Amino acid sequence: QVQLVESGGGLVQAGGSLRLSCAASGRTFNGYPMGWFRQAPGKERDFVAAINRSGGSTSYADSVKGRFTISRDNAKNTVYLQMNSLRPEDTAVYYCARRTGPTNSPSAYDYWGQGTQVTVSS
């Protein structure tokens, strides 16, 4: 089984930055696109960003464009989410996942991490 472990979450003031990491087990990591999602209490899990197998193509939710950057280091089996200019609305649990389908729907992702809490204070 593939296992994903997120880290790097915490409490940050509005306007600050945070870098999340997702470490994956197994050598199958290089062969799959990866994505980040987030979920606030009482809300649905929303797409944040995705990256292709090589790292040369990325996509972002409109709410984070220009502020967040997804990247990956296949040699380290790790995907990152650099978050800048954070806002209170970014507060959520952030999850990384492995993509197997053609869309950004959560149903297109088969393995999920446990999540890491990001809290942005004003």
N, C-alpha and C positions, 0 to 999 in steps of 0.2 A: 504494500500500500504506500502511496505517496503521502508524505506528511509535510505540511507547511506551517511555519512558526513565524508570526509577526513580532516585531519589537520596535521600540523607538517612540511609542506613545507617551503622553504625559500632559501636564498642565502648562499652558503657555498663554501669555497676554496677547490681546488683539494686535495685529501687525507683526507678530513674531514669526519664527520659522521652526519647522520640525522636519526631521527626516526619518521616514519609516523604512524598515527592512523586512523582507520576507525570505527566510531561508528554507530551501526545499531539499528534501532527501531524495536520493536516487538519481541516476544518470538520465532519466527520462525528461528532466527539466528542460534541457536544451531543445527538445523537439516540440514544445508546446508554447502557444501564446499565453500570456498571463494578464491578469487584471486586478484592479483594486476596486472594492466596493465599500460603502459605509452605511451604517444604520443608526439612526437616532432613536431614543426611547419612544415607543408607540408608533413608529413610522416604518415604511417598507425599506428593504435593502436596495440602495440606489447605486448605479454604476458611477464610477469616478474616472477611471482611466484604464487603458489597455495597451499592450505592447506586443509586437510580433516576435517570432522566434529569434531573429537576429538582433532585434533592438532598433532596426532602422525605420520602423513605422510605428507611430503612436496615435492614439485618439483620446479625447477628453470630454467629459461632461461640460456643458456650457458654463455651469456655475464655478468651475475651477480653471477654465482656460486662461492662460497667462499668469497663473499663480502656482500651479502644481506641475511637476515634471516627473514622468515615469521613466525609469531606466532599468537596465539589467546587466549583470555580469555573469555570463554563462559559465565561466571557469570556476566561479564561486557558488554556482547554483542559487543565486540571490537576485531578487528584484527589489527596486527601491521606489519610494515615492517622496520626492522633495516637495515640501509644502511651504510656500512663502506667503507673506501678507495675509496671515490667517485671520479669520473672522469668527465671531461667536457662532454663526450659522454652520461653521465647519465642525462643530462639536458632534462627535459620534464615535461609535466603535468602527474601526477600519479593518477590513478583511482583505487578504489576498487570495486568489483562486487560480486554478489552471483551466484554461479554456479549451473546449473540445468541439464546439459548434460554431456556426457561421454568424451568430448575432451576439449582442452585448447583454442579452437577457441572462439573469442568473441561472436559468435552465441550461445554458450553454457551457457552464462550468461544473466540473465534476469533483474536484478536491478543493477544500476550503480550510484555511487556518482558523484558529480559535479567536482571533481578533485582538486588537490593541486599542485601548481607550485614548482618544484625543479630546481634550477639553480646552476650549479657548475662552478666556475670561475677558470682560470689558473693563 
